[in-house]
Amino acid sequence: MLSVFSSPGHYVQGREATEQLGAEMARLGIGGPVTIVAGRSAQRLLAQVWERSLTDAKIAYSVHLSNGECTRAEIARITAGVQENGSTVVLGAGGGKVLDSARVVADDLGLPMISCPTTASSDAPCSALSVIYTDAGEVETSQLLRRNPALVLVDTSVIVQAPARLLASGMGDALATWFEARTCSAAQVRNLRGGASTRSATALAELCYNTLLADGAQALAAVREHAITPALERIVEANTLLSGLGFESSGLAAAHAVHNGLTAAPQTHAYLHGEKVAFGVVTQLVLEGAPAAEINTVVDFCTEIGLPTTLAGVGLADVDEATLSAIATRATAPTESIHNEPFTVDAAMTIDALRAADALGRTR
């Protein structure tokens, strides 16, 4: 099996980075017209900056306002807009679902994609993977795309204006990267690009975890004050770049499968992706029989930054057996990443791990 490492073509991060959007596109030889698929907050915060930066670079553009979801219907709506505008580039600006939908459209049409996240709430911006949801809010599928974004531009001046909960959620998503990467490496399974993990990918995944422990609490305190600090910059990089490279080029395991399982329960739909992934990390560690000290470190970190470590924390207080069974059945579906664990996992084992993880979270 060949080793495969996947990454975006170019990554730019920093204060007021959007001011350089047109210049970066020109430097990379990416012209227009561009369709900007934008969430409402992205349009509100960045409309004037887009006009300055893209006009200066002589790049024509139009804005397509997203509904904030990544569903088949929204993908079709964006596709029609891109084709009508005659655009040759798709730019996603907003949260993870906005970027996911823009990425699918670009891939379907064979166009380059630019990723401009307005939050650091997930590792979606750098990847060639989009999670598509049903209209009811359940995960329908994870669609692998042919290529990563040509450019990822992360403006920390915008990131700090988002609610602190979103940064914490990004840390929950990033928290899974190292634990899933080491599991996939040990099991010698294929990563999301169909190859073996490289040492570089594993090292980046571990650096991601160490950065979270070192800077997470300080970065969260900074974003609550809308302050850009070195700790915040490091956490934004961890949530976005390190986690994005680490998960895609190493692989996923139980933590993200548990997230997908949790979406089968409507009570969890109000909770963010990274919040559900964080509980999935605790569940994975229990499932794997990880040392108590390691589990305690993870639970304590989650507690410190406000991530859920119990079923109640994701809307499932007093959960009944039928709901747990539905979650476990979805988490252990044949195509799920839980089967990257180096042992056979079934629904009964998953229910036990969910219950035990919940008990540990309540105890800590």
DOVO-954999 format. One record per residue (C-alpha): residue in one letter; y, x, z. Coordinates in nm, 2 decimals. Example, Ala and Ser with C-alpha at 12.3 -4.5 7.8 and 13.67 -1.06 7.14 Angstrom:
<nodes>
rest v u w
a -0.45 1.23 0.78
s -0.11 1.37 0.71
</nodes>
This chain:
<nodes>
rest v u w
m 0.00 0.00 0.00
l 0.34 0.14 -0.10
s 0.62 0.16 0.16
v 0.92 -0.05 0.07
f 1.28 -0.04 0.22
s 1.53 -0.31 0.11
s 1.90 -0.32 0.17
p 2.23 -0.46 0.03
g 2.41 -0.25 -0.23
h 2.71 -0.18 -0.01
y 2.82 -0.26 0.35
v 3.18 -0.27 0.47
q 3.28 -0.36 0.83
g 3.60 -0.35 1.03
r 3.93 -0.50 1.12
e 4.09 -0.71 0.84
a 3.82 -0.60 0.60
t 3.88 -0.91 0.38
e 4.21 -0.76 0.27
q 3.99 -0.51 0.08
l 3.76 -0.76 -0.09
g 3.92 -0.74 -0.44
a 3.94 -0.36 -0.42
e 3.58 -0.33 -0.31
m 3.46 -0.56 -0.59
a 3.66 -0.36 -0.85
r 3.52 -0.04 -0.71
l 3.17 -0.17 -0.75
g 3.24 -0.30 -1.10
i 3.21 -0.67 -1.00
g 3.45 -0.89 -1.18
g 3.50 -1.26 -1.20
p 3.52 -1.55 -1.22
v 3.39 -1.59 -0.87
t 3.28 -1.91 -0.69
i 3.35 -1.88 -0.32
v 3.10 -2.10 -0.13
a 3.30 -2.14 0.19
g 3.25 -2.31 0.53
r 3.55 -2.50 0.66
s 3.65 -2.24 0.91
a 3.62 -1.97 0.65
q 3.85 -2.15 0.42
r 4.10 -2.21 0.70
l 4.10 -1.85 0.81
l 4.08 -1.67 0.48
a 4.23 -1.88 0.20
q 4.55 -1.69 0.19
v 4.37 -1.35 0.22
w 4.15 -1.43 -0.07
e 4.45 -1.53 -0.28
r 4.62 -1.19 -0.21
s 4.32 -0.97 -0.24
l 4.16 -1.12 -0.55
t 4.49 -1.18 -0.73
d 4.59 -0.82 -0.68
a 4.25 -0.72 -0.82
k 4.30 -0.96 -1.11
i 3.98 -1.15 -1.03
a 3.97 -1.52 -1.10
y 3.81 -1.74 -0.84
s 3.75 -2.10 -0.72
v 3.64 -2.23 -0.38
h 3.35 -2.46 -0.33
l 3.36 -2.62 0.01
s 3.01 -2.61 0.17
n 2.88 -2.88 0.40
g 2.75 -2.61 0.63
e 2.38 -2.67 0.55
c 2.11 -2.50 0.34
t 1.91 -2.79 0.20
r 1.78 -2.86 -0.15
a 2.06 -3.11 -0.20
e 2.34 -2.86 -0.10
i 2.18 -2.59 -0.32
a 2.19 -2.83 -0.62
r 2.55 -2.93 -0.55
i 2.66 -2.56 -0.54
t 2.46 -2.47 -0.85
a 2.64 -2.75 -1.04
g 2.98 -2.62 -0.93
v 2.90 -2.26 -1.02
q 2.79 -2.36 -1.37
e 3.08 -2.59 -1.42
n 3.32 -2.31 -1.33
g 3.15 -2.06 -1.55
s 3.13 -1.81 -1.26
t 2.95 -1.48 -1.29
v 2.95 -1.40 -0.92
v 2.87 -1.61 -0.61
l 3.04 -1.53 -0.28
g 2.93 -1.68 0.04
a 3.18 -1.70 0.33
g 3.08 -1.86 0.65
g 2.78 -1.89 0.89
g 2.42 -1.81 0.82
k 2.34 -2.14 0.64
v 2.64 -2.11 0.41
l 2.53 -1.76 0.31
d 2.17 -1.87 0.27
s 2.26 -2.15 0.03
a 2.50 -1.92 -0.17
r 2.23 -1.66 -0.19
v 1.97 -1.90 -0.33
v 2.21 -2.03 -0.59
a 2.30 -1.67 -0.70
d 1.94 -1.58 -0.73
d 1.84 -1.89 -0.92
l 2.12 -1.82 -1.17
g 2.06 -1.45 -1.19
l 2.41 -1.36 -1.06
p 2.52 -1.10 -0.81
m 2.60 -1.23 -0.46
i 2.86 -1.12 -0.21
s 2.81 -1.19 0.16
c 3.12 -1.24 0.38
p 3.00 -1.37 0.72
t 3.26 -1.53 0.95
t 3.04 -1.50 1.25
a 2.79 -1.24 1.38
s 2.55 -1.51 1.47
s 2.24 -1.40 1.27
d 2.10 -1.12 1.05
a 2.12 -1.33 0.74
p 2.41 -1.16 0.56
c 2.23 -0.84 0.45
s 1.89 -0.99 0.35
a 1.72 -1.13 0.04
l 1.57 -1.41 0.24
s 1.71 -1.77 0.27
v 1.58 -2.03 0.51
i 1.59 -2.38 0.36
y 1.59 -2.68 0.58
t 1.50 -3.04 0.53
d 1.77 -3.31 0.55
a 1.63 -3.39 0.90
g 1.70 -3.03 1.02
e 1.34 -2.89 1.02
v 1.26 -2.56 0.85
e 1.11 -2.64 0.51
t 1.05 -2.29 0.38
s 1.17 -1.93 0.38
q 1.26 -1.83 0.02
l 1.23 -1.47 -0.08
l 1.48 -1.37 -0.34
r 1.48 -1.10 -0.60
r 1.76 -0.89 -0.47
n 1.98 -0.83 -0.17
p 2.36 -0.90 -0.18
a 2.56 -0.65 -0.39
l 2.82 -0.64 -0.12
v 2.83 -0.74 0.24
l 3.18 -0.74 0.39
v 3.22 -0.81 0.76
d 3.57 -0.87 0.89
t 3.58 -0.83 1.26
s 3.93 -0.98 1.28
v 3.75 -1.31 1.18
i 3.44 -1.25 1.39
v 3.64 -1.24 1.71
q 3.79 -1.58 1.64
a 3.45 -1.75 1.64
p 3.31 -1.90 1.97
a 3.14 -1.64 2.20
r 2.82 -1.85 2.18
l 2.78 -1.75 1.82
l 2.79 -1.37 1.90
a 2.54 -1.43 2.17
s 2.32 -1.62 1.93
g 2.33 -1.33 1.69
m 2.21 -1.11 1.97
g 1.92 -1.34 2.02
d 1.82 -1.31 1.66
a 1.87 -0.93 1.67
l 1.66 -0.91 1.99
a 1.35 -1.01 1.80
t 1.39 -0.73 1.54
w 1.24 -0.44 1.74
f 0.96 -0.64 1.89
e 0.85 -0.79 1.56
a 0.90 -0.46 1.38
r 0.67 -0.27 1.62
t 0.41 -0.54 1.60
c 0.41 -0.54 1.22
s 0.39 -0.16 1.21
a 0.10 -0.15 1.45
a -0.08 -0.42 1.26
q -0.01 -0.25 0.93
v 0.10 -0.57 0.76
r 0.33 -0.61 0.46
n 0.70 -0.65 0.53
l 0.91 -0.92 0.36
r 0.94 -0.71 0.04
g 0.56 -0.68 0.01
g 0.52 -0.32 0.13
a 0.45 -0.11 0.43
s 0.74 -0.04 0.68
t 0.91 0.29 0.66
r 0.99 0.50 0.96
s 1.36 0.44 0.88
a 1.32 0.07 0.92
t 1.14 0.10 1.25
a 1.40 0.34 1.38
l 1.68 0.11 1.28
a 1.50 -0.18 1.46
e 1.47 0.02 1.78
l 1.83 0.13 1.75
c 1.92 -0.24 1.72
y 1.75 -0.32 2.05
n 1.90 -0.02 2.24
t 2.25 -0.12 2.11
l 2.20 -0.47 2.24
l 2.11 -0.35 2.59
a 2.39 -0.09 2.60
d 2.68 -0.30 2.45
g 2.58 -0.67 2.45
a 2.76 -0.78 2.77
q 3.07 -0.57 2.71
a 3.10 -0.71 2.35
l 3.06 -1.07 2.47
a 3.34 -1.01 2.72
a 3.56 -0.88 2.44
v 3.50 -1.16 2.20
r 3.59 -1.41 2.48
e 3.93 -1.25 2.48
h 3.94 -1.23 2.09
a 3.96 -0.85 2.13
i 3.81 -0.60 1.89
t 3.66 -0.31 2.08
p 3.42 -0.03 1.99
a 3.14 -0.22 2.18
l 3.21 -0.53 1.98
e 3.20 -0.34 1.65
r 2.87 -0.19 1.75
i 2.72 -0.53 1.84
v 2.85 -0.68 1.51
e 2.67 -0.40 1.33
a 2.36 -0.45 1.53
n 2.35 -0.82 1.47
t 2.43 -0.79 1.10
l 2.32 -0.46 0.95
l 2.06 -0.31 1.19
s 1.88 -0.64 1.25
g 1.90 -0.73 0.88
l 1.75 -0.40 0.76
g 1.50 -0.39 1.04
f 1.35 -0.73 1.00
e 1.34 -0.73 0.62
s 1.19 -0.39 0.58
s 0.96 -0.41 0.89
g 0.85 -0.77 0.91
l 0.85 -1.08 1.13
a 0.59 -1.18 1.39
a 0.56 -1.45 1.66
a 0.92 -1.48 1.77
h 1.05 -1.63 1.44
a 0.74 -1.84 1.40
v 0.81 -1.99 1.74
h 1.17 -2.06 1.62
n 1.03 -2.24 1.32
g 0.79 -2.44 1.55
l 1.08 -2.54 1.77
t 1.26 -2.70 1.48
a 0.97 -2.96 1.46
a 1.12 -3.11 1.78
p 1.44 -3.30 1.71
q 1.56 -3.22 2.07
t 1.61 -2.85 1.96
h 1.84 -2.92 1.66
a 2.16 -2.88 1.86
y 2.06 -2.52 1.95
l 2.14 -2.22 1.73
h 1.89 -2.01 1.54
g 1.93 -1.71 1.76
e 1.90 -1.92 2.08
k 1.56 -2.05 1.97
v 1.46 -1.70 1.85
a 1.54 -1.56 2.19
f 1.30 -1.79 2.36
g 1.06 -1.70 2.08
v 1.09 -1.33 2.18
v 0.99 -1.41 2.54
t 0.70 -1.62 2.41
q 0.58 -1.34 2.18
l 0.58 -1.08 2.46
v 0.38 -1.32 2.67
l 0.14 -1.38 2.39
e 0.09 -1.01 2.33
g 0.04 -0.93 2.70
a 0.35 -0.70 2.72
p 0.42 -0.52 3.05
a 0.60 -0.72 3.31
a 0.88 -0.47 3.33
e 0.95 -0.51 2.96
i 0.95 -0.89 2.98
n 1.17 -0.88 3.28
t 1.42 -0.66 3.09
v 1.43 -0.90 2.80
v 1.47 -1.21 3.03
d 1.74 -1.05 3.23
f 1.93 -0.95 2.92
c 1.91 -1.30 2.79
t 2.02 -1.44 3.12
e 2.32 -1.20 3.13
i 2.46 -1.31 2.79
g 2.36 -1.68 2.81
l 2.06 -1.70 2.59
p 1.78 -1.95 2.68
t 1.46 -1.82 2.84
t 1.31 -2.16 2.92
l 1.20 -2.47 2.73
a 1.48 -2.66 2.90
g 1.72 -2.41 2.76
v 1.64 -2.53 2.41
g 1.65 -2.90 2.49
l 1.29 -2.94 2.60
a 1.31 -3.01 2.97
d 1.00 -3.22 3.08
v 0.85 -3.17 2.73
d 0.54 -3.38 2.67
e 0.20 -3.25 2.54
a 0.25 -3.42 2.20
t 0.58 -3.24 2.14
l 0.43 -2.90 2.25
s 0.14 -2.96 2.01
a 0.37 -3.03 1.72
i 0.57 -2.71 1.79
a 0.26 -2.50 1.82
t 0.10 -2.65 1.50
r 0.42 -2.58 1.31
a 0.44 -2.22 1.45
t 0.08 -2.15 1.35
a 0.10 -2.30 1.00
p -0.10 -2.08 0.76
t 0.21 -1.92 0.60
e 0.38 -1.84 0.93
s 0.46 -1.49 1.05
i 0.28 -1.54 1.38
h -0.03 -1.43 1.18
n 0.12 -1.08 1.16
e 0.01 -1.03 1.52
p -0.28 -0.79 1.54
f -0.51 -1.06 1.67
t -0.60 -1.42 1.57
v -0.34 -1.67 1.70
d -0.41 -2.05 1.71
a -0.21 -2.35 1.84
a -0.38 -2.36 2.18
m -0.29 -1.99 2.25
t 0.07 -2.07 2.14
i 0.10 -2.37 2.37
d -0.02 -2.15 2.66
a 0.23 -1.88 2.57
l 0.51 -2.13 2.55
r 0.43 -2.27 2.90
a 0.39 -1.92 3.05
a 0.72 -1.80 2.90
d 0.89 -2.10 3.03
a 0.75 -2.04 3.38
l 0.87 -1.67 3.37
g 1.21 -1.78 3.26
r 1.24 -2.03 3.54
t 1.12 -1.77 3.80
r 1.36 -1.50 3.69
</nodes>
